[in-house]
Every structure is written in structure tokens, then in C-alpha cells.
Amino acid sequence: MTGPIKVLGISGSPRRHGNTETLLDAVLDGARDAGAEVEKIILRSLDYASCRGCNACHRTGACIIKDELTPVFEEIARADILVVASPIYSMGITAELKGLIDRTQYIWARKFILKTLYFTNKHIQHHKGIFVSTAGLGWENVFDAAFPAITAFFNITGFEYWDNVIANDLDHYGGIAGHPTALTEGRAKGQKVVGLLQKMQAQENVEA
Ligand SMILES: Cc1cc2nc3c(=O)[nH]c(=O)nc-3n(C[C@H](O)[C@H](O)[C@H](O)COP(=O)(O)O)c2cc1C
């Protein structure tokens, strides 16, 4: 493997430049600092439909819906690191992000029904996923309902669920800028995950 590490950030927040996108930006800035090539997709700006449950993908391995989400799946397939972000809405992820995750059903069908797609352990080890989230409440368990959907998303798309960058109690802190550690932590984790993949690549280049 050669070339810069590709990092794709996906914001599922309906609010531009709010708490969640700002925390996502911190992770992406850290990744950029470490030398990665970074791209960011704002789901709110895209026009897309939710899964219709038609199950056509079970036969064809493709989604019958063609819209502005279609090229996003190609971007996901090209990424080495996927940083997916959502605020907590009604104790879960936003409709924007859930809509994207449900549309990956065609990838699930390729893997588990048609068996035309298989991610090796090596592929998964080389593809890292980070979940970024923010919440108003200070409850410790406020992110718990979001984690399984994110786990499913990373499993389906062939990414190892590497870590979370999460910040709760933002009502108390008056927003992400008032949080004592989240932005620093986000930047550090963005740097760290890119460094990790660079190290793995360098090691493999020595062995090759
Ligand atoms: C529709 C809606 C539902 C929300 N539901 C919750 C919730 O269940 N638990 C919580 O802690 N915060 C909840 N919040 C607060 C947001 O999670 C919090 O303000 C978050 O930081 C917003 O991120 P943003 O700036 O990217 O929009 C909700 C906010 C909205 C607008």
C-alpha cells in the first residue's frame, strides 16, 4: 500500500457547524496534521431517500434507488478511515445518519445473501472507524442506543470500530467550545489513528 491515508468524515447533524460538526472537524484536523487526505460529507446537504425495504438488493446486490447518496458509498469504499458523526436525537442517532446506514443494506446482501463480497481480517484491520457524537444531557448512558447502529454500519462496510469521540452534558457546558477536553481529545485521536495506519503500511512495505 502506498499514498496518503484517506479519511472520510460524514456529518449526520442537521445543524451546520454546531457541536457535532465542530467535534468532527477536530478529528479531521488531527488526521490532516498527521498527513492524511481528508474529505467531509454533510448529509443534510444531500438529497436522498430512505430504504424502501423492497429487497431487490437481495437478488441483484444493488440498490434500486439512485440519488445523491449513491456516490457516497463509493467514497466510503475508497476510505481508509471513516469518521461518522451524529448528535443524539431522542436517545439515538439522527434520521440523516440512520437513512444512510439503512441504505447499506445492499452491501449486507452482497456479503450475507449473494456472498459476492467478503472483507478479509487484514482489510478490516486496515480500515478504522470512529464514531463522533454529542449530547445535551449529562447521563452516562446517553450514547448507549447509538452504539449498536454504528457497530452495524462499520461491520457492514468493512471497518474496525476503532474508537469513539463523544461529549455529553453540552447543555451544562454551553456547547462544545465550553467542554474541557472533547476538542483536544478529538484532534489527538484523529492524529493517532492516521499514525497507526501509517505504521502498519510502513511495516508491510519493509516485509514486502
Ligand atoms: C430533536 C432533538 C432531540 C434531542 N434529543 C436529545 C436526547 O435525547 N438526549 C440528549 O442528551 N440530547 C438531545 N438533544 C440535544 C443534542 O444532542 C445536543 O444539543 C447536540 O450537541 C446537538 O448537536 P448539533 O449542534 O450538532 O446539532 C436533542 C436535540 C434535538 C434538536
The ligand as a Tripos MOL2 file, in Angstrom:
@<TRIPOS>MOLECULE
LIG
   31    33     1     0     0
SMALL
NO_CHARGES

@<TRIPOS>ATOM
      1 C1        -34.6080   16.9540   18.0850 C.3       1 LIG1
      2 C2        -33.5660   16.8990   19.1700 C.ar      1 LIG1
      3 C3        -33.5340   15.8210   20.0190 C.ar      1 LIG1
      4 C4        -32.5860   15.7470   21.0310 C.ar      1 LIG1
      5 N1        -32.5730   14.6620   21.8560 N.ar      1 LIG1
      6 C5        -31.6330   14.5560   22.8170 C.ar      1 LIG1
      7 C6        -31.6070   13.4170   23.6930 C.ar      1 LIG1
      8 O1        -32.4120   12.5030   23.5950 O.2       1 LIG1
      9 N2        -30.6280   13.3710   24.6350 N.ar      1 LIG1
     10 C7        -29.6970   14.3710   24.7830 C.ar      1 LIG1
     11 O2        -28.8240   14.2600   25.6410 O.2       1 LIG1
     12 N3        -29.6930   15.4610   23.9670 N.ar      1 LIG1
     13 C8        -30.6410   15.5790   22.9960 C.ar      1 LIG1
     14 N4        -30.6420   16.6640   22.1490 N.ar      1 LIG1
     15 C9        -29.5730   17.6720   22.2860 C.3       1 LIG1
     16 C10       -28.4450   17.4350   21.2780 C.3       1 LIG1
     17 O3        -27.9710   16.1140   21.2740 O.3       1 LIG1
     18 C11       -27.2300   18.3340   21.5610 C.3       1 LIG1
     19 O4        -27.6160   19.6700   21.6880 O.3       1 LIG1
     20 C12       -26.1850   18.1710   20.4720 C.3       1 LIG1
     21 O5        -24.9490   18.6710   20.9170 O.3       1 LIG1
     22 C13       -26.6040   18.8930   19.1900 C.3       1 LIG1
     23 O6        -25.6030   18.7610   18.2220 O.3       1 LIG1
     24 P1        -25.5350   19.7710   16.9710 P.3       1 LIG1
     25 O7        -25.0140   21.0770   17.4730 O.co2     1 LIG1
     26 O8        -24.6230   19.0920   16.0060 O.co2     1 LIG1
     27 O9        -26.9370   19.8850   16.4680 O.co2     1 LIG1
     28 C14       -31.6120   16.7730   21.1590 C.ar      1 LIG1
     29 C15       -31.6640   17.8780   20.2890 C.ar      1 LIG1
     30 C16       -32.6190   17.9420   19.3000 C.ar      1 LIG1
     31 C17       -32.6500   19.1350   18.3790 C.3       1 LIG1
@<TRIPOS>BOND
     1     1     2 1
     2     2     3 ar
     3     2    30 ar
     4     3     4 ar
     5     4     5 ar
     6     4    28 ar
     7     5     6 ar
     8     6     7 ar
     9     6    13 1
    10     7     8 2
    11     7     9 ar
    12     9    10 ar
    13    10    11 2
    14    10    12 ar
    15    12    13 ar
    16    13    14 ar
    17    14    15 1
    18    14    28 ar
    19    15    16 1
    20    16    17 1
    21    16    18 1
    22    18    19 1
    23    18    20 1
    24    20    21 1
    25    20    22 1
    26    22    23 1
    27    23    24 1
    28    24    25 2
    29    24    26 1
    30    24    27 1
    31    28    29 ar
    32    29    30 ar
    33    30    31 1
@<TRIPOS>SUBSTRUCTURE
     1 LIG1         1 GROUP 0 **** ****
